[in-house]
Amino acid sequence: MNKKFLMPFFIMAAIVILSSCSNKLKPLAEEYIKAEPQPLEAIGGKVPVTINATFPTKWFNKKATVTVTPVLRYEGGEAWGTSYTYQGEKVRGNNQVINQKAGENVTMASSFNYKPEMKKSVLYLTFDAKVKNKTVKLPDVKIGEGVIATSELADAGTATAAIAADKLQRIIKEAHDANIMFLIQQAELRSKELNKSEISDWKSLVKNADEAANQNVAIEISAYASPDGGVKLNTGLAERREKNTSKYLERELKKEKVDVPVDARYTAQDWEGFRELVSKSNIQDKDLVLRVLSMYSDPEQREQEIKNISAVFSVLADEILPQLRRSRLTANIEIIGKSDDEISVLAKSNPSELNIEEILYAATLTNNPSEKEAIYVKASELYPNCYRTWNNVGMMRFRAGDLAKAEEMFNKSISVKANNEANMNLGLIALTKGDQDKAQQLFGNASGVAELSEALGVLYLQQGEYAKAVNSFGSVKTNNAALAQILVKDYSKAQQTLGGVSNPDAITDYLKAIVAARTNDSAGVVNNLKAAIAKDPSLAKEAAIDLEFAKYATNSDFVSAVK
């Protein structure tokens, strides 16, 4: 065969072979892929990741379609992230086109729902590639390892449930009035007034209060003249009414052997009383009268201007002014309640002798959880129509970790009467179930509850809003508050908070160890982990895989503590 004739065929074959080689996609080297953060971190129940990848020059085949998906693999399972598809210049499609000659930098954002098993995991980038219709197998590329899950230490179950507080008043103050009326421009006491039942009942009330062991009484005498006789006349008139009333009362108290303090005063023209009576009356032109009172400060000018309203003054003279010619007797009585010791004894021996405020208060007098809960339970039996009793039983169950019973009691409280305390507490229950939307709704119906800020702090923690959580916790000294401070990297404040936790537990010590790890205090890491593990041995396994302590993995004291 003619060699010249065969030469074109050899050239065509070489072109086909070279073209076939160029259709292949090579594995994408790890150096072209970077995942952030490293290691991954759980935030608000999610594990977010941002992947920056480079398709190098001449890597991407013009006829290729490549789908890239991150996958987080852990013992017992794997989680797939968001897929991104890219295509070559000669592919018909709507995906991002990668220029073969220039290459391309791409960014892929993804997120995984957090599971505890992800603490020990590996992040891969997977490839589903085709050139034309032919599948090309590309190996997975490892781009990360492990998840820091410190934020998952947030625990709504340890938050402070809201108490529906008592309204006990140790001293109840009462004021009881009686009036001795006078005729116009007269100061003499009339037997008709002194013998009426209002005065006799008032004197009996004073005597009984003076004799009662738990009551104190003091008397005020306020004598008045109506503002229709001039200042000079009314001053003398009001003064005589006060003196006559004081002498009468002095005799009566002496006769009854009542020894109480008496304070006497008089008011020449009772404009305030006049204003009050007019405002409450049905007088046709009362607004005009009140306007005159506000316009003039001089009492005589006030009086004259009102008299000038001829159509009104006769009604005032008949209905209003007579009520101002009086001496008012006021008995100020203080009723002193039971002492703390009396309330505590009765709460145990005879709780039915306590009113609702006293029995709710009794529960605050003991630090023993069993005794406290028993008092609230008895309160719910004696006063089932008081929503506070059921809420507070639920509060104690919540503290004990019995969330099912706590929820039942909070719902019972709501059924008796809608109230903010139970709403807040049901919000905490919702958080323990991971239902943040329901919790937020319930917290919105709990305004004014003292414990609400702390509850919101836990919600913000679970939502990954760490700065908002710190602000909401304020000066509260709890594990959750310290966790928020750790997550915003305020380690000094976190140390102070953890040192102030009133009932430190294993998590308190574990958080102290995390602070120590982040501040390069190896001794603090070991000592605090030992304390945490002594209280909760299961934390040894957690600490061993916790990336917070990764740089101490070869520390013999750390290894000894967590083995």
C-alpha positions as CSV (number, residue, x, y, z in Angstrom):
1,M,0.0,0.0,0.0
2,N,1.2,3.5,-0.8
3,K,2.7,5.1,2.3
4,K,1.6,8.5,1.1
5,F,-2.0,7.2,0.9
6,L,-1.9,5.9,4.5
7,M,-0.4,8.9,6.2
8,P,-3.7,10.9,6.5
9,F,-5.3,8.0,8.3
10,F,-2.5,7.8,10.9
11,I,-2.8,11.6,11.5
12,M,-6.6,11.3,12.0
13,A,-6.2,8.4,14.4
14,A,-3.7,10.4,16.5
15,I,-6.1,13.3,16.6
16,V,-9.0,11.0,17.8
17,I,-6.8,9.5,20.5
18,L,-5.7,12.9,21.8
19,S,-9.2,14.2,21.6
20,S,-10.4,11.1,23.6
21,C,-7.7,11.8,26.3
22,S,-8.8,15.4,26.6
23,N,-12.4,14.3,27.4
24,K,-11.3,12.8,30.7
25,L,-11.8,14.6,34.0
26,K,-9.0,14.2,36.5
27,P,-9.6,14.0,40.3
28,L,-9.7,17.5,41.8
29,A,-6.8,17.8,44.2
30,E,-7.5,18.7,47.8
31,E,-5.3,21.8,47.5
32,Y,-8.0,23.4,45.3
33,I,-10.7,23.1,47.9
34,K,-11.0,25.0,51.2
35,A,-13.9,24.6,53.7
36,E,-14.6,27.2,56.5
37,P,-14.7,27.1,59.4
38,Q,-12.1,24.5,60.4
39,P,-13.2,22.6,62.3
40,L,-17.0,22.9,61.7
41,E,-19.1,24.3,64.4
42,A,-22.7,23.7,65.5
43,I,-24.7,27.0,65.5
44,G,-28.4,27.2,66.3
45,G,-28.8,23.4,65.8
46,K,-27.2,23.6,62.4
47,V,-23.6,22.9,61.1
48,P,-23.0,25.5,58.4
49,V,-20.1,25.4,56.0
50,T,-18.8,27.6,53.2
51,I,-16.7,25.8,50.6
52,N,-14.4,27.7,48.3
53,A,-13.2,25.6,45.3
54,T,-11.1,26.3,42.3
55,F,-11.5,24.5,38.9
56,P,-7.9,24.9,37.6
57,T,-7.0,25.9,34.1
58,K,-7.9,23.3,31.5
59,W,-9.5,21.0,34.1
60,F,-13.1,21.4,33.1
61,N,-14.1,19.6,29.9
62,K,-16.1,21.8,27.6
63,K,-18.7,19.0,27.3
64,A,-18.8,18.0,31.0
65,T,-21.5,18.5,33.6
66,V,-20.3,18.1,37.2
67,T,-22.5,18.1,40.3
68,V,-20.7,18.8,43.6
69,T,-22.2,17.9,47.0
70,P,-20.7,18.1,50.5
71,V,-21.4,15.1,52.7
72,L,-20.7,14.8,56.4
73,R,-20.0,11.2,57.4
74,Y,-20.1,10.0,61.0
75,E,-20.5,6.7,62.8
76,G,-23.9,5.3,61.9
77,G,-24.8,7.7,59.2
78,E,-24.1,10.6,56.9
79,A,-25.7,14.0,56.1
80,W,-25.8,15.5,52.6
81,G,-25.6,19.2,52.0
82,T,-26.6,21.4,49.1
83,S,-25.6,20.3,45.6
84,Y,-24.1,22.7,43.1
85,T,-24.0,21.8,39.4
86,Y,-21.5,23.3,36.9
87,Q,-21.2,22.8,33.1
88,G,-18.7,23.1,30.3
89,E,-18.9,25.7,27.6
90,K,-20.4,23.3,25.0
91,V,-23.2,22.0,27.3
92,R,-26.7,23.3,26.8
93,G,-28.1,24.0,30.3
94,N,-28.8,26.6,32.9
95,N,-26.0,25.8,35.3
96,Q,-22.9,28.0,36.0
97,V,-20.5,27.7,33.0
98,I,-16.9,27.0,33.8
99,N,-14.4,28.3,31.2
100,Q,-12.0,25.5,30.3
101,K,-9.1,27.8,29.4
102,A,-9.3,30.2,32.4
103,G,-10.7,27.9,35.1
104,E,-13.0,29.3,37.8
105,N,-13.3,30.0,41.5
106,V,-16.7,29.0,43.0
107,T,-18.3,29.3,46.4
108,M,-20.8,26.8,47.9
109,A,-22.7,27.4,51.1
110,S,-24.3,24.4,52.8
111,S,-25.6,23.4,56.2
112,F,-26.4,20.1,58.1
113,N,-28.9,19.5,60.8
114,Y,-26.7,18.8,63.9
115,K,-26.6,15.4,65.5
116,P,-24.4,14.5,68.5
117,E,-22.6,11.8,66.4
118,M,-21.2,14.6,64.2
119,K,-18.7,15.6,66.8
120,K,-16.5,12.8,65.4
121,S,-17.1,13.1,61.6
122,V,-15.4,13.7,58.3
123,L,-16.5,16.2,55.7
124,Y,-16.1,15.2,52.0
125,L,-16.8,16.8,48.7
126,T,-18.4,14.3,46.3
127,F,-18.6,14.6,42.5
128,D,-21.3,13.3,40.1
129,A,-19.7,13.9,36.6
130,K,-20.6,13.3,33.0
131,V,-18.9,14.0,29.7
132,K,-21.6,14.0,27.1
133,N,-23.7,11.1,28.4
134,K,-20.8,9.1,29.8
135,T,-20.4,8.9,33.6
136,V,-17.0,9.8,34.9
137,K,-16.1,8.6,38.3
138,L,-14.2,11.0,40.5
139,P,-13.1,10.2,44.0
140,D,-14.4,12.0,47.1
141,V,-12.1,14.7,48.5
142,K,-11.7,15.0,52.3
143,I,-12.0,18.7,53.2
144,G,-12.7,18.8,56.9
145,E,-12.9,16.8,60.1
146,G,-15.0,17.0,63.2
147,V,-17.6,19.4,64.6
148,I,-17.3,21.7,67.7
149,A,-20.6,21.4,69.5
150,T,-20.1,23.7,72.5
151,S,-23.3,25.6,71.7
152,E,-25.3,22.4,72.2
153,L,-24.6,22.6,75.9
154,A,-27.4,25.2,76.1
155,D,-30.1,23.6,78.3
156,A,-33.6,25.0,78.6
157,G,-34.3,22.4,81.3
158,T,-31.9,24.2,83.7
159,A,-33.4,27.7,83.2
160,T,-35.3,29.3,86.0
161,A,-39.0,28.6,85.7
162,A,-41.3,31.5,86.6
163,I,-42.9,31.5,90.1
164,A,-46.4,33.0,90.5
165,A,-45.5,35.0,93.6
166,D,-47.6,35.6,96.7
167,K,-49.0,39.0,97.5
168,L,-48.6,38.8,101.2
169,Q,-48.7,42.2,103.1
170,R,-47.2,41.8,106.5
171,I,-49.0,45.0,107.6
172,I,-52.3,45.9,106.0
173,K,-53.3,49.5,106.4
174,E,-56.9,50.5,106.5
175,A,-58.6,53.9,106.9
176,H,-62.1,54.2,108.3
177,D,-63.9,57.6,108.2
178,A,-67.0,59.0,110.0
179,N,-68.3,62.5,109.6
180,I,-69.9,64.9,112.2
181,M,-71.9,67.5,110.3
182,F,-72.5,71.1,111.3
183,L,-75.1,73.7,110.5
184,I,-74.1,76.7,108.4
185,Q,-71.8,79.1,110.3
186,Q,-72.1,77.0,113.5
187,A,-69.5,75.0,115.4
188,E,-71.6,73.4,118.1
189,L,-71.9,69.6,118.2
190,R,-75.4,68.4,117.9
191,S,-76.7,65.3,119.7
192,K,-78.4,64.2,116.5
193,E,-75.0,63.9,114.9
194,L,-73.2,62.3,117.9
195,N,-75.8,59.6,118.3
196,K,-76.0,58.4,114.8
197,S,-74.9,54.8,114.0
198,E,-72.0,56.0,111.8
199,I,-70.3,57.5,114.9
200,S,-71.1,54.7,117.3
201,D,-69.8,52.1,114.8
202,W,-66.7,54.1,114.3
203,K,-66.0,54.3,118.0
204,S,-66.5,50.5,118.3
205,L,-64.1,49.9,115.5
206,V,-61.4,52.1,117.2
207,K,-61.9,50.3,120.5
208,N,-61.7,46.8,119.0
209,A,-58.5,47.8,117.1
210,D,-56.9,49.1,120.2
211,E,-57.7,45.9,122.1
212,A,-56.6,43.6,119.3
213,A,-53.1,42.2,119.8
214,N,-52.2,42.4,116.1
215,Q,-53.6,45.9,115.4
216,N,-52.4,49.4,115.8
217,V,-54.6,52.5,115.5
218,A,-54.1,56.2,115.3
219,I,-56.8,58.9,114.8
220,E,-57.0,62.0,112.7
221,I,-59.5,64.8,113.1
222,S,-59.9,67.1,110.1
223,A,-62.4,70.0,110.5
224,Y,-63.6,72.0,107.6
225,A,-65.7,75.0,106.6
226,S,-67.5,75.4,103.3
227,P,-65.9,77.9,101.0
228,D,-68.8,80.4,101.0
229,G,-68.3,82.6,104.0
230,G,-65.0,84.4,103.5
231,V,-61.5,83.4,104.6
232,K,-61.5,85.2,108.1
233,L,-65.0,83.9,109.0
234,N,-64.2,80.3,107.9
235,T,-60.9,80.2,109.6
236,G,-62.4,80.9,113.0
237,L,-65.3,78.6,112.3
238,A,-63.2,75.6,111.2
239,E,-60.9,76.1,114.2
240,R,-63.8,76.0,116.6
241,R,-65.2,72.9,115.0
242,E,-61.8,71.2,115.4
243,K,-61.6,72.1,119.1
244,N,-65.1,71.0,119.9
245,T,-64.6,67.7,118.0
246,S,-61.3,67.1,119.8
247,K,-62.8,67.7,123.2
248,Y,-65.7,65.4,122.5
249,L,-63.4,62.6,121.2
250,E,-61.0,63.0,124.1
251,R,-64.0,62.4,126.5
252,E,-65.2,59.4,124.5
253,L,-61.8,57.7,124.3
254,K,-61.2,58.2,128.0
255,K,-64.6,56.7,128.8
256,E,-63.8,53.7,126.8
257,K,-60.3,53.5,128.2
258,V,-58.8,53.8,124.7
259,D,-55.3,55.3,124.6
260,V,-54.3,56.1,121.0
261,P,-52.6,59.0,119.4
262,V,-54.8,61.8,118.0
263,D,-53.8,64.3,115.4
264,A,-56.1,67.3,114.8
265,R,-56.1,70.0,112.1
266,Y,-58.5,72.3,110.4
267,T,-59.0,73.7,106.9
268,A,-60.6,77.1,106.5
269,Q,-62.1,76.7,103.1
270,D,-62.4,73.2,101.7
271,W,-61.9,73.9,98.0
272,E,-60.5,70.4,97.3
273,G,-63.6,68.8,98.8
274,F,-65.8,71.2,96.9
275,R,-64.0,70.3,93.6
276,E,-64.4,66.6,94.3
277,L,-68.1,66.8,95.1
278,V,-68.9,69.0,92.1
279,S,-67.0,66.7,89.7
280,K,-69.1,63.7,91.0
281,S,-72.4,65.5,90.9
282,N,-75.1,65.8,88.2
283,I,-75.2,69.6,88.3
284,Q,-76.0,70.9,84.9
285,D,-73.2,73.5,84.7
286,K,-70.6,71.7,86.7
287,D,-67.9,72.0,84.0
288,L,-68.3,75.8,84.2
289,V,-67.9,75.7,88.0
290,L,-64.8,73.6,87.7
291,R,-63.4,75.9,85.0
292,V,-63.8,78.8,87.4
293,L,-62.0,76.9,90.1
294,S,-59.0,76.3,87.8
295,M,-58.9,80.0,86.6
296,Y,-58.7,81.7,90.0
297,S,-56.3,81.0,92.8
298,D,-57.6,83.7,95.2
299,P,-60.3,82.0,97.4
300,E,-62.4,85.1,97.7
301,Q,-62.4,85.8,94.0
302,R,-63.3,82.1,93.4
303,E,-66.2,82.4,95.8
304,Q,-67.5,85.6,94.2
305,E,-67.2,84.3,90.6
306,I,-69.1,81.2,91.6
307,K,-71.8,83.3,93.2
308,N,-72.1,85.3,90.0
309,I,-73.3,82.1,88.3
310,S,-76.7,82.7,89.8
311,A,-78.4,79.7,88.0
312,V,-75.9,77.3,89.6
313,F,-75.2,78.8,93.0
314,S,-78.5,77.9,94.5
315,V,-78.0,74.3,93.6
316,L,-74.5,74.4,95.1
317,A,-75.8,75.9,98.2
318,D,-78.5,73.2,98.6
319,E,-76.5,70.1,97.5
320,I,-72.8,70.6,97.7
321,L,-71.9,73.2,100.4
322,P,-73.7,71.5,103.3
323,Q,-71.6,68.4,102.8
324,L,-68.4,70.4,103.5
325,R,-69.5,71.7,106.9
326,R,-68.0,68.8,108.9
327,S,-65.4,67.3,111.1
328,R,-64.0,64.1,109.6
329,L,-62.9,61.4,112.0
330,T,-60.3,59.0,110.5
331,A,-59.2,55.8,112.2
332,N,-55.9,54.6,110.6
333,I,-55.6,51.0,111.5
334,E,-52.6,48.7,110.9
335,I,-53.4,45.0,110.9
336,I,-50.2,43.1,111.6
337,G,-50.1,39.7,110.0
338,K,-48.7,36.4,111.2
339,S,-44.9,36.1,111.8
340,D,-42.7,33.9,109.6
341,D,-42.5,31.3,112.4
342,E,-46.3,31.3,112.8
343,I,-46.8,30.8,109.1
344,S,-44.2,28.1,108.8
345,V,-45.7,26.1,111.8
346,L,-49.3,26.4,110.4
347,A,-48.1,25.3,106.9
348,K,-47.1,22.0,108.4
349,S,-49.6,21.5,111.2
350,N,-52.8,23.2,110.0
351,P,-52.5,24.8,106.5
352,S,-56.2,25.4,106.3
353,E,-55.7,28.2,108.8
354,L,-53.6,30.1,106.2
355,N,-55.1,32.3,103.5
356,I,-53.9,31.9,99.9
357,E,-51.3,34.6,100.3
358,E,-49.9,33.2,103.5
359,I,-49.7,29.6,102.2
360,L,-47.9,30.7,99.0
361,Y,-45.6,32.8,101.2
362,A,-44.9,29.8,103.5
363,A,-43.3,28.0,100.6
364,T,-40.7,30.7,100.2
365,L,-39.7,30.2,103.9
366,T,-38.0,26.9,103.2
367,N,-35.1,25.9,101.0
368,N,-36.0,22.2,101.1
369,P,-37.5,21.3,97.7
370,S,-39.7,18.5,99.1
371,E,-41.2,20.8,101.8
372,K,-41.6,23.6,99.3
373,E,-43.4,21.4,96.8
374,A,-45.6,19.8,99.5
375,I,-46.8,23.3,100.5
376,Y,-47.7,24.2,96.9
377,V,-49.5,20.9,96.5
378,K,-51.5,21.6,99.6
379,A,-52.2,25.1,98.4
380,S,-53.6,23.7,95.1
381,E,-55.9,21.4,97.2
382,L,-57.1,24.3,99.4
383,Y,-57.3,26.9,96.7
384,P,-57.8,25.1,93.4
385,N,-59.2,28.2,91.7
386,C,-56.0,30.1,92.2
387,Y,-53.8,29.6,89.1
388,R,-50.7,30.4,91.1
389,T,-50.9,27.1,93.0
390,W,-50.8,24.9,89.9
391,N,-48.1,27.0,88.2
392,N,-45.9,26.7,91.3
393,V,-46.4,22.9,91.6
394,G,-45.3,22.8,87.9
395,M,-42.3,25.0,88.7
396,M,-41.1,22.5,91.3
397,R,-41.6,19.6,88.9
398,F,-39.6,21.5,86.3
399,R,-36.8,22.0,88.8
400,A,-36.8,18.3,89.5
401,G,-36.5,17.4,85.8
402,D,-40.0,15.9,85.6
403,L,-41.0,17.9,82.5
404,A,-44.1,15.9,81.6
405,K,-45.7,16.6,85.0
406,A,-44.5,20.2,84.9
407,E,-46.2,20.7,81.5
408,E,-49.4,19.2,82.9
409,M,-49.4,21.6,85.8
410,F,-48.6,24.6,83.7
411,N,-51.5,23.7,81.4
412,K,-53.8,23.3,84.5
413,S,-52.7,26.8,85.6
414,I,-53.7,28.2,82.2
415,S,-57.1,26.4,82.3
416,V,-57.9,28.1,85.7
417,K,-56.8,31.5,84.4
418,A,-54.7,32.7,81.5
419,N,-51.5,34.0,83.0
420,N,-48.0,35.1,82.0
421,E,-46.0,32.9,84.4
422,A,-47.4,29.6,83.0
423,N,-47.0,30.9,79.4
424,M,-43.4,31.5,80.0
425,N,-42.9,28.1,81.7
426,L,-44.6,26.4,78.8
427,G,-42.2,28.3,76.5
428,L,-39.3,26.6,78.4
429,I,-41.0,23.2,77.9
430,A,-41.2,24.0,74.2
431,L,-37.5,24.8,74.1
432,T,-36.7,21.5,75.7
433,K,-38.5,19.8,72.8
434,G,-36.7,21.9,70.3
435,D,-39.8,23.9,69.2
436,Q,-38.3,27.4,69.0
437,D,-41.3,28.9,67.2
438,K,-43.8,27.8,69.8
439,A,-41.4,29.0,72.6
440,Q,-41.1,32.4,71.0
441,Q,-44.9,32.7,70.7
442,L,-45.4,31.7,74.4
443,F,-42.7,34.1,75.6
444,G,-44.5,36.9,73.7
445,N,-47.5,36.2,76.0
446,A,-45.4,36.4,79.1
447,S,-44.6,40.1,79.4
448,G,-43.7,41.4,82.9
449,V,-42.5,38.0,84.2
450,A,-39.3,38.5,86.1
451,E,-37.7,35.3,84.8
452,L,-38.5,36.1,81.1
453,S,-35.1,37.6,80.2
454,E,-33.3,34.5,81.2
455,A,-35.7,32.3,79.3
456,L,-35.2,34.5,76.2
457,G,-31.5,34.2,76.7
458,V,-31.8,30.4,76.3
459,L,-34.0,30.9,73.2
460,Y,-31.3,33.2,71.6
461,L,-28.6,30.6,72.5
462,Q,-30.5,27.9,70.7
463,Q,-31.1,30.2,67.7
464,G,-27.4,31.0,67.5
465,E,-27.9,34.7,68.4
466,Y,-25.1,34.7,71.0
467,A,-24.7,38.5,71.4
468,K,-28.5,38.9,72.0
469,A,-28.3,36.0,74.5
470,V,-25.6,37.7,76.5
471,N,-27.6,40.9,76.7
472,S,-30.8,39.0,77.7
473,F,-29.0,37.1,80.5
474,G,-27.6,40.3,81.9
475,S,-26.1,39.6,85.3
476,V,-27.6,36.1,85.8
477,K,-25.1,33.6,87.0
478,T,-26.0,30.3,85.3
479,N,-24.3,27.8,83.0
480,N,-26.4,29.1,80.1
481,A,-25.3,32.7,80.7
482,A,-21.7,31.6,80.9
483,L,-22.0,29.6,77.7
484,A,-23.3,32.7,75.8
485,Q,-20.3,34.6,77.1
486,I,-17.9,31.8,75.9
487,L,-19.5,31.8,72.5
488,V,-18.9,35.6,72.1
489,K,-15.3,35.0,73.3
490,D,-15.7,37.0,76.6
491,Y,-13.7,34.5,78.6
492,S,-13.0,36.7,81.6
493,K,-16.8,37.4,82.1
494,A,-17.5,33.7,81.6
495,Q,-15.1,32.8,84.4
496,Q,-16.8,35.3,86.7
497,T,-20.2,33.9,85.8
498,L,-19.2,30.3,86.4
499,G,-17.7,31.2,89.7
500,G,-21.0,32.7,90.8
501,V,-23.3,29.8,89.8
502,S,-25.3,29.1,93.0
503,N,-25.6,25.3,92.5
504,P,-22.6,24.3,90.3
505,D,-22.9,20.9,88.5
506,A,-20.9,18.8,86.1
507,I,-21.6,21.2,83.2
508,T,-20.4,24.1,85.3
509,D,-17.0,22.4,85.6
510,Y,-17.0,21.3,82.0
511,L,-17.6,24.9,80.9
512,K,-14.7,26.0,83.1
513,A,-12.5,23.5,81.3
514,I,-13.5,24.9,77.9
515,V,-12.6,28.4,79.1
516,A,-9.3,27.1,80.3
517,A,-8.7,25.4,77.0
518,R,-9.5,28.6,75.0
519,T,-7.1,30.6,77.3
520,N,-4.3,28.1,77.1
521,D,-4.5,27.0,80.8
522,S,-3.6,23.3,80.6
523,A,-3.8,22.8,84.4
524,G,-7.3,24.4,84.4
525,V,-8.4,22.1,81.6
526,V,-7.3,19.0,83.5
527,N,-8.5,20.0,87.0
528,N,-11.9,21.2,85.8
529,L,-12.4,18.1,83.7
530,K,-11.6,15.9,86.6
531,A,-14.2,17.7,88.7
532,A,-16.8,17.5,85.9
533,I,-16.2,13.8,85.4
534,A,-16.4,13.1,89.1
535,K,-19.9,14.5,89.1
536,D,-20.9,12.9,85.7
537,P,-18.6,10.1,84.5
538,S,-20.3,10.1,81.0
539,L,-18.5,13.4,80.3
540,A,-15.1,11.5,80.1
541,K,-16.2,10.1,76.7
542,E,-17.5,13.5,75.6
543,A,-14.3,15.3,76.5
544,A,-12.2,12.7,74.7
545,I,-13.7,13.6,71.3
546,D,-14.5,17.2,72.0
547,L,-12.4,19.3,69.6
548,E,-12.3,22.1,72.3
549,F,-9.6,19.9,73.8
550,A,-7.9,18.7,70.6
551,K,-4.6,20.3,71.3
552,Y,-4.4,18.5,74.7
553,A,-4.9,15.0,73.1
554,T,-1.2,14.1,73.7
555,N,-1.1,15.7,77.2
556,S,-0.7,12.7,79.6
557,D,-2.7,14.4,82.4
558,F,-5.6,15.0,80.0
559,V,-5.5,11.5,78.6
560,S,-5.5,10.1,82.2
561,A,-8.4,12.3,83.1
562,V,-10.7,11.3,80.2
563,K,-9.8,7.6,79.9
